[in-house]
Amino acid sequence: MPWSSRSAFSAGVAVGLCAAGLVWLGASALEGALAPAPRGVAGSAPQAAGPGGSSTASQPPGPAAPASAAGAAAASSEPPRSDAGLPVFAKLVARPLSREPHQVIAAWDEDAASAAPGERRAFVLAVSPAQSDASLAALARDVRAGNRDARLLDVRIYDDAAAATAPRFADGGRSARAHLVAEVQRNEAAGLDVIRVRGRSVEP
């Protein structure tokens, strides 16, 4: 049944709100994720006691000590990355996303420092080109079900990992769109909750 003008307008607003939120989430997360990782500096060894039993630790610290501590902290907070160099937050993949075959290319939210999953989450997955529509739908539903507490969820599933991570400026994103075989979009505030498999909407 064709949509009425009012339904089409409402759906367009919902999709626009979701897209805006996802652009903000992806841009802010990937900007930090793709920045050069800070070089860690080895920590200094404990200082021995000086003459008369006094510890030299009471002496003014050398200039390398703060840099060493800062470097170690930065290195420990750096999130793991996939083979494609994109962030994969362990808190989002602590359990398997699905029994269906898939590869996690990226998984991030708005707060890398928090141990709890954020309210805005994004996943990029890769599958075999031969994966059936039924398997793709099951994979999409599994990821959605495992992230029902997220207020904003964006899942992109590609049948080519290289196309999923290749720079978009070369072809305007045509290759990525051609290899996008499934997606999940949920935006609680906008009332958006859709799953698409090879361009066809399926029941969430």
MARTI-63876 format. One record per residue (C-alpha): chain; residue in one letter; x, y, z. Coordinates in steps of 0.25 Angstrom, whole numbers, plus 2048, in hexadecimal, padded with zeros to 3 digits. Each point is the difference from the previous one (the first is absolute). Layout:
<ch A	aa a	u X	v Y	w Z> $
...
REM end
This chain:
<ch A	aa m	u 800	v 800	w 800> $
<ch A	aa p	u 806	v 80E	w 7FC> $
<ch A	aa w	u 803	v 809	w 80C> $
<ch A	aa s	u 7F8	v 80D	w 801> $
<ch A	aa s	u 807	v 80D	w 7FF> $
<ch A	aa r	u 800	v 802	w 810> $
<ch A	aa s	u 806	v 7F2	w 802> $
<ch A	aa a	u 80B	v 802	w 7F6> $
<ch A	aa f	u 803	v 80E	w 806> $
<ch A	aa s	u 801	v 7F9	w 80E> $
<ch A	aa a	u 808	v 7F5	w 7FB> $
<ch A	aa g	u 80A	v 80A	w 7F9> $
<ch A	aa v	u 801	v 808	w 80D> $
<ch A	aa a	u 803	v 7F3	w 808> $
<ch A	aa v	u 80B	v 7FC	w 7F6> $
<ch A	aa g	u 806	v 80E	w 800> $
<ch A	aa l	u 801	v 800	w 80F> $
<ch A	aa c	u 806	v 7F2	w 800> $
<ch A	aa a	u 80A	v 804	w 7F5> $
<ch A	aa a	u 804	v 80D	w 807> $
<ch A	aa g	u 803	v 7F8	w 80D> $
<ch A	aa l	u 808	v 7F5	w 7FA> $
<ch A	aa v	u 808	v 80A	w 7F8> $
<ch A	aa w	u 804	v 807	w 80D> $
<ch A	aa l	u 803	v 7F3	w 807> $
<ch A	aa g	u 808	v 7FA	w 7F5> $
<ch A	aa a	u 808	v 80D	w 7FD> $
<ch A	aa s	u 803	v 802	w 80F> $
<ch A	aa a	u 804	v 7F2	w 802> $
<ch A	aa l	u 808	v 7FE	w 7F4> $
<ch A	aa e	u 807	v 80D	w 801> $
<ch A	aa g	u 806	v 7FC	w 80D> $
<ch A	aa a	u 801	v 7F1	w 7FC> $
<ch A	aa l	u 808	v 804	w 7F3> $
<ch A	aa a	u 809	v 80A	w 807> $
<ch A	aa p	u 80F	v 7FC	w 801> $
<ch A	aa a	u 802	v 7F7	w 80D> $
<ch A	aa p	u 809	v 807	w 80A> $
<ch A	aa r	u 80D	v 7FA	w 802> $
<ch A	aa g	u 801	v 7F9	w 80E> $
<ch A	aa v	u 80D	v 803	w 808> $
<ch A	aa a	u 806	v 7F6	w 809> $
<ch A	aa g	u 7FD	v 803	w 80F> $
<ch A	aa s	u 80C	v 803	w 809> $
<ch A	aa a	u 805	v 7F6	w 80A> $
<ch A	aa p	u 7FE	v 802	w 80F> $
<ch A	aa q	u 80B	v 809	w 806> $
<ch A	aa a	u 80A	v 7FA	w 80A> $
<ch A	aa a	u 802	v 806	w 80E> $
<ch A	aa g	u 80A	v 80B	w 800> $
<ch A	aa p	u 80B	v 802	w 80B> $
<ch A	aa g	u 7FB	v 7FF	w 80E> $
<ch A	aa g	u 7F4	v 7F8	w 7FD> $
<ch A	aa s	u 7F8	v 80B	w 7F9> $
<ch A	aa s	u 7F9	v 7FD	w 7F3> $
<ch A	aa t	u 804	v 808	w 7F4> $
<ch A	aa a	u 7F1	v 7FF	w 7FC> $
<ch A	aa s	u 7FF	v 80D	w 809> $
<ch A	aa q	u 808	v 808	w 7F6> $
<ch A	aa p	u 7F9	v 808	w 7F6> $
<ch A	aa p	u 7FC	v 7F7	w 7F4> $
<ch A	aa g	u 808	v 800	w 7F3> $
<ch A	aa p	u 7F9	v 806	w 7F4> $
<ch A	aa a	u 7FE	v 7F2	w 7FA> $
<ch A	aa a	u 7F7	v 7FA	w 80B> $
<ch A	aa p	u 7F3	v 808	w 7FC> $
<ch A	aa a	u 802	v 7FC	w 7F2> $
<ch A	aa s	u 802	v 7F2	w 803> $
<ch A	aa a	u 7F3	v 7FF	w 808> $
<ch A	aa a	u 7F8	v 807	w 7F6> $
<ch A	aa g	u 805	v 7F7	w 7F5> $
<ch A	aa a	u 7FD	v 7F4	w 808> $
<ch A	aa a	u 7F2	v 804	w 803> $
<ch A	aa a	u 7FD	v 804	w 7F1> $
<ch A	aa a	u 805	v 7F3	w 7FB> $
<ch A	aa s	u 7F8	v 7F8	w 80A> $
<ch A	aa s	u 7F3	v 808	w 7FC> $
<ch A	aa e	u 802	v 7FD	w 7F1> $
<ch A	aa p	u 7F5	v 7F7	w 7FC> $
<ch A	aa p	u 803	v 7F3	w 7F8> $
<ch A	aa r	u 7FF	v 801	w 7F1> $
<ch A	aa s	u 7FB	v 7F6	w 7F5> $
<ch A	aa d	u 809	v 7FC	w 7F5> $
<ch A	aa a	u 7FB	v 80C	w 7F8> $
<ch A	aa g	u 805	v 80A	w 80B> $
<ch A	aa l	u 7F2	v 804	w 805> $
<ch A	aa p	u 7FC	v 800	w 80E> $
<ch A	aa v	u 7FA	v 7F3	w 807> $
<ch A	aa f	u 7FC	v 803	w 80E> $
<ch A	aa a	u 801	v 7F4	w 808> $
<ch A	aa k	u 7F3	v 803	w 808> $
<ch A	aa l	u 7F8	v 7FF	w 7F4> $
<ch A	aa v	u 805	v 7F3	w 7FB> $
<ch A	aa a	u 802	v 7F9	w 80E> $
<ch A	aa r	u 7F6	v 7F6	w 7FB> $
<ch A	aa p	u 7FE	v 7FA	w 7F2> $
<ch A	aa l	u 7F7	v 809	w 7F8> $
<ch A	aa s	u 7F9	v 7F5	w 7F9> $
<ch A	aa r	u 802	v 7F1	w 7FC> $
<ch A	aa e	u 7FF	v 804	w 7F2> $
<ch A	aa p	u 80D	v 801	w 7F9> $
<ch A	aa h	u 806	v 80E	w 800> $
<ch A	aa q	u 80D	v 808	w 802> $
<ch A	aa v	u 800	v 80D	w 809> $
<ch A	aa i	u 807	v 80B	w 7F9> $
<ch A	aa a	u 7FC	v 80B	w 80A> $
<ch A	aa a	u 7F8	v 802	w 80D> $
<ch A	aa w	u 800	v 80D	w 807> $
<ch A	aa d	u 7F7	v 809	w 809> $
<ch A	aa e	u 801	v 80E	w 804> $
<ch A	aa d	u 808	v 7FE	w 80D> $
<ch A	aa a	u 80D	v 7F7	w 7FE> $
<ch A	aa a	u 804	v 803	w 80F> $
<ch A	aa s	u 7F3	v 7FA	w 806> $
<ch A	aa a	u 800	v 7F1	w 803> $
<ch A	aa a	u 7F1	v 800	w 7FD> $
<ch A	aa p	u 7FA	v 800	w 7F2> $
<ch A	aa g	u 7FC	v 80E	w 7FC> $
<ch A	aa e	u 7F2	v 804	w 7FB> $
<ch A	aa r	u 805	v 802	w 7F2> $
<ch A	aa r	u 806	v 7F4	w 7F9> $
<ch A	aa a	u 805	v 7FD	w 7F2> $
<ch A	aa f	u 805	v 7F3	w 7FA> $
<ch A	aa v	u 807	v 7FD	w 7F3> $
<ch A	aa l	u 7FF	v 7F1	w 7FC> $
<ch A	aa a	u 805	v 7F8	w 7F5> $
<ch A	aa v	u 7FA	v 7F3	w 7FA> $
<ch A	aa s	u 802	v 7F7	w 7F4> $
<ch A	aa p	u 7FA	v 804	w 7F3> $
<ch A	aa a	u 7F9	v 7F2	w 800> $
<ch A	aa q	u 7F9	v 803	w 80D> $
<ch A	aa s	u 7F1	v 7FD	w 7FE> $
<ch A	aa d	u 7F5	v 80B	w 803> $
<ch A	aa a	u 7FB	v 7F7	w 80C> $
<ch A	aa s	u 80E	v 800	w 806> $
<ch A	aa l	u 802	v 80F	w 7FE> $
<ch A	aa a	u 7F2	v 803	w 806> $
<ch A	aa a	u 803	v 7F7	w 80C> $
<ch A	aa l	u 80E	v 807	w 802> $
<ch A	aa a	u 7F9	v 80D	w 800> $
<ch A	aa r	u 7F5	v 7FC	w 80A> $
<ch A	aa d	u 80A	v 7FA	w 809> $
<ch A	aa v	u 809	v 80D	w 801> $
<ch A	aa r	u 7F3	v 808	w 801> $
<ch A	aa a	u 7FB	v 7F7	w 80C> $
<ch A	aa g	u 80E	v 801	w 807> $
<ch A	aa n	u 7FF	v 80F	w 800> $
<ch A	aa r	u 7F2	v 803	w 803> $
<ch A	aa d	u 804	v 809	w 80B> $
<ch A	aa a	u 807	v 80A	w 7F6> $
<ch A	aa r	u 7F8	v 80C	w 7FD> $
<ch A	aa l	u 807	v 802	w 7F3> $
<ch A	aa l	u 805	v 7F3	w 7F8> $
<ch A	aa d	u 807	v 800	w 7F2> $
<ch A	aa v	u 804	v 7F2	w 7FB> $
<ch A	aa r	u 806	v 7FF	w 7F2> $
<ch A	aa i	u 803	v 7F2	w 7FA> $
<ch A	aa y	u 809	v 7FF	w 7F3> $
<ch A	aa d	u 803	v 7F4	w 7F8> $
<ch A	aa d	u 80E	v 806	w 7FD> $
<ch A	aa a	u 809	v 805	w 80C> $
<ch A	aa a	u 809	v 808	w 7F6> $
<ch A	aa a	u 7F4	v 808	w 7FB> $
<ch A	aa a	u 7FB	v 802	w 80E> $
<ch A	aa t	u 80D	v 807	w 804> $
<ch A	aa a	u 804	v 806	w 7F3> $
<ch A	aa p	u 801	v 810	w 7FF> $
<ch A	aa r	u 7F3	v 805	w 7FB> $
<ch A	aa f	u 806	v 80C	w 7F9> $
<ch A	aa a	u 805	v 7F8	w 7F4> $
<ch A	aa d	u 7F3	v 7FC	w 7FB> $
<ch A	aa g	u 7F6	v 807	w 808> $
<ch A	aa g	u 7FC	v 7F4	w 808> $
<ch A	aa r	u 7FB	v 7F8	w 7F5> $
<ch A	aa s	u 808	v 7F3	w 803> $
<ch A	aa a	u 7FC	v 801	w 80E> $
<ch A	aa r	u 7F1	v 801	w 7FD> $
<ch A	aa a	u 801	v 7F5	w 7F5> $
<ch A	aa h	u 806	v 7F6	w 80B> $
<ch A	aa l	u 7F6	v 804	w 80B> $
<ch A	aa v	u 7F7	v 7F4	w 802> $
<ch A	aa a	u 7F9	v 803	w 80D> $
<ch A	aa e	u 7FE	v 80B	w 80A> $
<ch A	aa v	u 7F9	v 803	w 80D> $
<ch A	aa q	u 7FC	v 80E	w 804> $
<ch A	aa r	u 7F9	v 803	w 80D> $
<ch A	aa n	u 7FE	v 80E	w 806> $
<ch A	aa e	u 7F7	v 7FF	w 80C> $
<ch A	aa a	u 7FD	v 80F	w 800> $
<ch A	aa a	u 7FC	v 800	w 7F2> $
<ch A	aa g	u 7F8	v 7F3	w 800> $
<ch A	aa l	u 809	v 7FA	w 7F6> $
<ch A	aa d	u 802	v 7F1	w 800> $
<ch A	aa v	u 803	v 7F9	w 7F3> $
<ch A	aa i	u 808	v 7F4	w 7FA> $
<ch A	aa r	u 804	v 800	w 7F2> $
<ch A	aa v	u 806	v 7F4	w 7F8> $
<ch A	aa r	u 805	v 802	w 7F2> $
<ch A	aa g	u 7F7	v 80C	w 7FF> $
<ch A	aa r	u 7F3	v 7F9	w 805> $
<ch A	aa s	u 7FA	v 804	w 80E> $
<ch A	aa v	u 7FE	v 7F4	w 809> $
<ch A	aa e	u 7F9	v 7FE	w 80D> $
<ch A	aa p	u 809	v 804	w 80C> $
REM end
